[in-house]
C-alpha cells in the first residue's frame, strides 16, 4: 500500500488543554471560509496571518505542534490542510474533527469560560454544514 501516515485526531478536551497551556507554543489554525472568520476558537491564528506564520515555522521549527479544525465533522478541508502541512514537513499535526460547530454547542451548554471563542454567535446552525442525501 505504501507509506500512509495516520491522522492524529483529538477531542475537545485536548483543544481546551492547548489553549490554556501558556508554557507551550501550539499553532491553532482553521479551515473556515473567510466569511466565517468572525468567530474562532480562542488563540486561533487569523487566516490572514496564517501563511506568514507557517512560513516562519517552516524555516525554524517543523516540529511545532499544529492543531487544525474546520467548520464541523464533515469539513474535508481539514484533511486537505493536514496533508498540505504534512507534505511541507511538519510532524506534530493534530485534527479536531468536531470543529467550531461542536465547540459552539459545548459553549452553549457549559459556557464561555470552558469553551472560549473570539466572539459570541447566536446562530449555531450557521456552522452545522449541509445535508448530503445519498440515494
Residue pairs with C-beta under 8 A, 6 or more apart in sequence:
5 86
7 79
7 82
7 93
7 95
8 93
8 94
8 95
9 94
9 95
9 96
9 97
10 67
10 94
10 95
10 96
11 96
11 98
12 96
12 98
12 102
12 103
12 106
12 115
14 67
14 94
14 96
15 28
15 41
15 67
15 69
15 96
15 103
16 114
16 115
18 26
18 28
18 43
18 65
18 67
19 28
19 41
19 42
19 43
19 116
24 65
25 64
25 65
26 64
26 65
26 66
26 67
27 45
27 53
27 54
27 57
27 64
27 65
27 66
27 67
28 41
28 43
28 44
28 45
28 67
28 69
29 44
29 45
29 50
29 54
29 66
29 67
29 68
29 69
29 81
30 37
30 40
30 41
30 44
30 47
30 68
30 69
30 70
30 100
31 68
31 69
31 70
31 71
31 75
31 77
31 78
31 80
31 81
32 40
32 47
32 70
32 71
32 100
34 47
36 71
36 100
36 126
36 127
37 46
37 47
38 118
38 119
38 121
39 100
39 104
39 117
39 118
39 119
39 120
39 121
40 46
40 100
40 117
40 118
41 69
41 100
41 103
41 116
41 117
41 118
42 116
42 117
42 118
44 118
45 53
54 85
54 88
57 64
57 90
58 88
58 89
58 90
62 88
62 89
62 90
62 91
63 90
63 91
63 92
64 90
64 92
65 92
65 94
66 85
66 90
66 92
66 93
66 94
67 94
67 95
67 96
68 78
68 81
68 82
68 85
68 93
68 94
68 95
68 96
69 78
69 95
69 96
69 97
69 98
69 99
69 100
69 103
70 77
70 78
70 81
70 99
70 100
71 99
71 100
71 101
71 127
71 129
72 98
72 99
72 100
72 101
72 102
72 127
72 128
72 129
73 97
73 98
73 99
73 101
73 102
73 129
74 129
74 132
75 99
75 129
78 95
78 97
78 99
79 95
82 93
82 95
85 93
86 93
99 127
100 117
100 127
101 124
101 127
101 128
101 129
103 115
103 117
104 115
104 117
104 121
104 124
104 127
105 124
106 114
106 115
107 114
107 115
107 116
107 117
108 124
112 120
121 127
